[in-house]
Amino acid sequence: FGSMVAAWRLCLDIDNAGRLSYAEMCAAARRLGFAGDLKELFTRYDVGNKGHICLQDLDQESDAVVKSFVELVDQHCGGLEGLW
């Protein structure tokens, strides 16, 4: 995928909800050929035991970059629609 953001958008968070449920994470892990313990994987990344995983849980730096970009777009363009 080339980056965590690309993997997040193209493989993990395919519905653009901004988070993965356990079922979504399991489906993504299976698509990627993961053969390990899915419950252990989910528990490892479900920071705070909130019942879902978000990009920040996987890669804080990538999450900060995305949030910074969205903030700049909002400030300068009034949102994503203003980019076009």
ZAZATOR-869238 format. One record per residue (C-alpha): residue in one letter; y, z, x. Coordinates in steps of 0.2 Angstrom, whole numbers. Each point is the difference from the previous one (the first is absolute). Layout:
# residues N
   aa       v       w       u
    a       Y       Z       X
...
//
This chain:
# residues 84
   aa       v       w       u
    f       0       0       0
    g      12       2      15
    s       8      16      -6
    m      -3      15     -11
    v      13      -6     -12
    a      -9     -17      -2
    a     -17       9      -2
    w       8      12     -13
    r       8     -15     -10
    l     -14     -13       2
    c     -16      11      -1
    l       3      18      -5
    d      14       1     -13
    i      -4     -17      -8
    d       8       6     -17
    n      17       5       9
    a      -1      17      -8
    g       5       8      17
    r     -15      11       0
    l     -19      -1       0
    s     -12      10     -12
    y     -17       5       6
    a      -7     -15      -9
    e      12     -12       8
    m      -3       7      17
    c     -19      -2      -2
    a       2     -18      -6
    a      11      -4      15
    a     -12       8      12
    r     -14      -9      -7
    r       9     -17       2
    l       4       4      18
    g     -19       4       3
    f       3      19       3
    a     -18       8       0
    g       6      18       2
    d       2      15     -11
    l      13      -5     -13
    k       4      17      -6
    e       3       6      17
    l      11     -14       4
    f      10       3     -16
    t       2      19       3
    r       5      -4      18
    y      15     -10      -6
    d       4       8     -16
    v      14      11       7
    g       4      15     -11
    n     -15      -3     -11
    k      11     -10     -12
    g     -14     -11      -6
    h       6     -16       8
    i       4      -8      17
    c      17      -8       4
    l       6     -10      15
    q       8      15       7
    d     -17       9       0
    l      -7     -14      11
    d      15      -4      11
    q      16       9      -1
    e      10     -12      11
    s      -5     -15     -10
    d       5       9     -16
    a      17       5       8
    v       3     -18       4
    v      -4      -7     -17
    k      11      14      -8
    s      14      -4      11
    f      -1     -19      -4
    v       0       4     -19
    e      15      11       2
    l      10     -13      10
    v      -5     -13     -13
    d       6      11     -14
    q      16       4       9
    h       5     -18       4
    c      -8     -10     -13
    g      -2      12     -15
    g     -19      -1       1
    l     -14     -13       4
    e       6     -12     -14
    g      17      -1      10
    l      -9      -7      15
    w      -3     -17      -9
//
